[in-house]
Amino acid sequence: MWDSRPVWPKMSYCDRRNIMAKSGNRNIIKLKSTESPYFYTTTKNKSNKPGKLELRKYDPIVRMHVLFRESK
């Protein structure tokens, strides 16, 4: 008589995409090594960290941890 499965509204791909969380102030940045041309990509929240980001990360070209700075 009645089907026990829930009946979900039919949604297009665009409608489902709008339900997901928004990225907000997060931007993709490039962290470039100070010792070699190697770089990492990561995201940064501009409202929390308005300045340039600097991190010590592993550089496989130099094979040691070096300073990586945010670049455009």
Z-matrix of the N, CA and C atoms (Angstrom, degrees):
N
C 1 1.431
C 2 1.531 1 110.21
N 3 1.345 2 118.44 1 -72.31
C 4 1.455 3 120.93 2 177.17
C 5 1.509 4 109.59 3 -101.76
N 6 1.314 5 116.22 4 141.39
C 7 1.456 6 121.11 5 177.16
C 8 1.531 7 108.14 6 -82.99
N 9 1.336 8 117.71 7 134.41
C 10 1.460 9 120.58 8 -176.51
C 11 1.527 10 112.91 9 -82.44
N 12 1.325 11 117.78 10 -10.66
C 13 1.462 12 119.85 11 179.46
C 14 1.528 13 110.91 12 -73.73
N 15 1.357 14 116.92 13 141.98
C 16 1.470 15 118.27 14 178.12
C 17 1.526 16 110.86 15 -69.26
N 18 1.286 17 115.45 16 148.67
C 19 1.458 18 120.85 17 179.32
C 20 1.526 19 107.73 18 -102.47
N 21 1.333 20 116.10 19 109.25
C 22 1.461 21 121.56 20 179.49
C 23 1.509 22 109.77 21 -90.75
N 24 1.311 23 117.62 22 143.41
C 25 1.466 24 118.23 23 176.62
C 26 1.517 25 110.26 24 -66.54
N 27 1.291 26 116.33 25 143.38
C 28 1.457 27 119.90 26 178.82
C 29 1.518 28 109.08 27 -73.30
N 30 1.342 29 115.57 28 124.09
C 31 1.459 30 120.87 29 -178.60
C 32 1.516 31 109.26 30 -121.53
N 33 1.288 32 115.33 31 143.38
C 34 1.450 33 119.28 32 173.53
C 35 1.522 34 109.03 33 -80.78
N 36 1.323 35 116.76 34 171.62
C 37 1.461 36 121.43 35 179.50
C 38 1.531 37 111.09 36 -59.73
N 39 1.328 38 117.55 37 -40.60
C 40 1.471 39 121.62 38 -178.77
C 41 1.527 40 111.41 39 -63.90
N 42 1.329 41 117.16 40 -38.66
C 43 1.455 42 120.26 41 179.42
C 44 1.522 43 111.14 42 -66.29
N 45 1.338 44 117.43 43 -41.47
C 46 1.461 45 120.88 44 179.21
C 47 1.520 46 111.21 45 -66.68
N 48 1.334 47 116.85 46 -36.13
C 49 1.459 48 120.77 47 -179.49
C 50 1.525 49 111.03 48 -66.35
N 51 1.320 50 118.32 49 -34.06
C 52 1.461 51 121.96 50 -179.26
C 53 1.523 52 112.81 51 -72.70
N 54 1.321 53 118.57 52 -18.23
C 55 1.456 54 121.89 53 179.31
C 56 1.525 55 110.44 54 -76.09
N 57 1.316 56 117.90 55 -30.28
C 58 1.464 57 121.75 56 -175.41
C 59 1.535 58 110.85 57 -67.93
N 60 1.336 59 115.10 58 163.68
C 61 1.464 60 121.26 59 -177.24
C 62 1.531 61 110.95 60 -63.40
N 63 1.304 62 115.99 61 146.82
C 64 1.464 63 122.07 62 -179.92
C 65 1.522 64 109.98 63 -88.63
N 66 1.306 65 116.64 64 155.18
C 67 1.462 66 120.15 65 -178.98
C 68 1.528 67 111.75 66 -79.88
N 69 1.320 68 119.36 67 -28.16
C 70 1.463 69 122.16 68 175.86
C 71 1.513 70 112.86 69 67.71
N 72 1.350 71 116.37 70 -125.20
C 73 1.463 72 121.85 71 -175.51
C 74 1.518 73 113.63 72 -89.39
N 75 1.325 74 119.62 73 6.93
C 76 1.461 75 121.62 74 -176.60
C 77 1.528 76 110.03 75 -80.01
N 78 1.324 77 115.33 76 127.43
C 79 1.451 78 121.40 77 179.30
C 80 1.522 79 109.61 78 -121.88
N 81 1.333 80 116.96 79 147.95
C 82 1.459 81 121.80 80 176.15
C 83 1.518 82 108.09 81 -80.74
N 84 1.335 83 115.98 82 128.91
C 85 1.465 84 120.91 83 179.38
C 86 1.519 85 109.23 84 -125.19
N 87 1.324 86 116.12 85 162.25
C 88 1.457 87 122.70 86 176.92
C 89 1.521 88 108.52 87 -111.42
N 90 1.342 89 116.81 88 126.86
C 91 1.454 90 122.31 89 175.50
C 92 1.521 91 107.73 90 -101.53
N 93 1.330 92 117.05 91 113.92
C 94 1.459 93 122.05 92 -176.31
C 95 1.516 94 109.92 93 -103.34
N 96 1.340 95 115.56 94 138.86
C 97 1.455 96 121.76 95 -179.70
C 98 1.524 97 110.48 96 -69.48
N 99 1.342 98 116.16 97 146.22
C 100 1.463 99 120.61 98 176.35
C 101 1.529 100 111.17 99 -84.33
N 102 1.351 101 117.23 100 -13.58
C 103 1.466 102 121.33 101 -176.11
C 104 1.527 103 113.77 102 -103.83
N 105 1.324 104 118.14 103 -23.91
C 106 1.472 105 121.09 104 -175.01
C 107 1.533 106 109.33 105 -148.03
N 108 1.330 107 118.04 106 177.08
C 109 1.476 108 120.10 107 178.91
C 110 1.531 109 114.02 108 -79.67
N 111 1.317 110 119.00 109 2.41
C 112 1.459 111 122.51 110 -177.97
C 113 1.533 112 110.39 111 -68.50
N 114 1.362 113 117.04 112 147.04
C 115 1.465 114 121.04 113 177.98
C 116 1.516 115 110.75 114 -146.25
N 117 1.334 116 115.78 115 154.63
C 118 1.451 117 125.37 116 172.34
C 119 1.523 118 108.06 117 -110.58
N 120 1.343 119 116.68 118 155.11
C 121 1.461 120 120.63 119 169.24
C 122 1.519 121 107.86 120 -115.84
N 123 1.316 122 116.34 121 142.33
C 124 1.456 123 122.24 122 -179.95
C 125 1.523 124 108.64 123 -154.43
N 126 1.325 125 116.63 124 178.57
C 127 1.461 126 120.60 125 177.70
C 128 1.517 127 109.41 126 -112.47
N 129 1.319 128 114.96 127 154.35
C 130 1.459 129 121.49 128 -178.53
C 131 1.519 130 108.77 129 -142.20
N 132 1.325 131 116.59 130 139.95
C 133 1.456 132 121.84 131 175.69
C 134 1.526 133 107.53 132 -89.65
N 135 1.326 134 116.66 133 112.14
C 136 1.473 135 120.83 134 -174.64
C 137 1.531 136 113.27 135 -67.83
N 138 1.328 137 117.75 136 -26.41
C 139 1.466 138 118.31 137 -179.47
C 140 1.530 139 111.06 138 -75.82
N 141 1.341 140 118.75 139 -30.39
C 142 1.462 141 121.48 140 178.91
C 143 1.523 142 112.50 141 -85.09
N 144 1.332 143 117.45 142 -36.33
C 145 1.466 144 122.69 143 -177.45
C 146 1.531 145 108.90 144 -126.05
N 147 1.332 146 118.90 145 81.29
C 148 1.462 147 120.33 146 -176.60
C 149 1.528 148 113.36 147 -71.65
N 150 1.329 149 118.31 148 -24.19
C 151 1.466 150 121.24 149 -177.61
C 152 1.525 151 112.08 150 -83.61
N 153 1.339 152 115.23 151 -177.78
C 154 1.462 153 121.31 152 177.64
C 155 1.525 154 109.81 153 -74.20
N 156 1.318 155 115.96 154 138.66
C 157 1.449 156 122.08 155 -178.11
C 158 1.527 157 110.37 156 -87.89
N 159 1.335 158 117.30 157 136.04
C 160 1.463 159 122.93 158 176.09
C 161 1.518 160 108.30 159 -132.27
N 162 1.335 161 116.96 160 125.53
C 163 1.453 162 122.11 161 -179.62
C 164 1.523 163 110.03 162 -134.92
N 165 1.333 164 116.58 163 150.63
C 166 1.460 165 121.06 164 171.12
C 167 1.523 166 107.30 165 -94.48
N 168 1.330 167 116.43 166 117.03
C 169 1.454 168 122.20 167 -178.94
C 170 1.516 169 108.96 168 -134.09
N 171 1.333 170 115.59 169 168.52
C 172 1.451 171 121.18 170 -178.97
C 173 1.530 172 110.44 171 -78.81
N 174 1.326 173 115.44 172 131.31
C 175 1.461 174 122.39 173 176.62
C 176 1.528 175 107.89 174 -108.51
N 177 1.347 176 118.61 175 110.97
C 178 1.465 177 120.29 176 -176.97
C 179 1.531 178 113.89 177 -68.96
N 180 1.314 179 118.75 178 -20.50
C 181 1.460 180 120.79 179 178.84
C 182 1.524 181 110.20 180 -73.29
N 183 1.320 182 116.82 181 -45.13
C 184 1.466 183 122.21 182 -179.82
C 185 1.536 184 110.36 183 -85.68
N 186 1.328 185 117.31 184 -20.44
C 187 1.464 186 125.51 185 -177.83
C 188 1.522 187 113.00 186 62.42
N 189 1.317 188 115.38 187 45.16
C 190 1.463 189 121.62 188 174.22
C 191 1.532 190 109.14 189 -160.45
N 192 1.310 191 117.00 190 169.61
C 193 1.457 192 121.82 191 176.94
C 194 1.524 193 108.74 192 -81.56
N 195 1.323 194 115.16 193 128.74
C 196 1.463 195 121.13 194 179.83
C 197 1.523 196 108.93 195 -134.92
N 198 1.312 197 115.79 196 171.74
C 199 1.456 198 122.05 197 179.25
C 200 1.534 199 110.06 198 -79.64
N 201 1.325 200 115.62 199 131.00
C 202 1.462 201 122.28 200 174.82
C 203 1.509 202 107.68 201 -114.16
N 204 1.329 203 116.46 202 130.80
C 205 1.466 204 121.90 203 179.82
C 206 1.512 205 110.59 204 -114.85
N 207 1.330 206 115.01 205 150.15
C 208 1.463 207 120.78 206 178.01
C 209 1.521 208 109.27 207 -69.00
N 210 1.334 209 115.26 208 133.72
C 211 1.465 210 120.16 209 176.63
C 212 1.521 211 108.82 210 -135.88
N 213 1.303 212 116.50 211 164.38
C 214 1.463 213 121.19 212 -179.32
C 215 1.512 214 111.19 213 -89.03
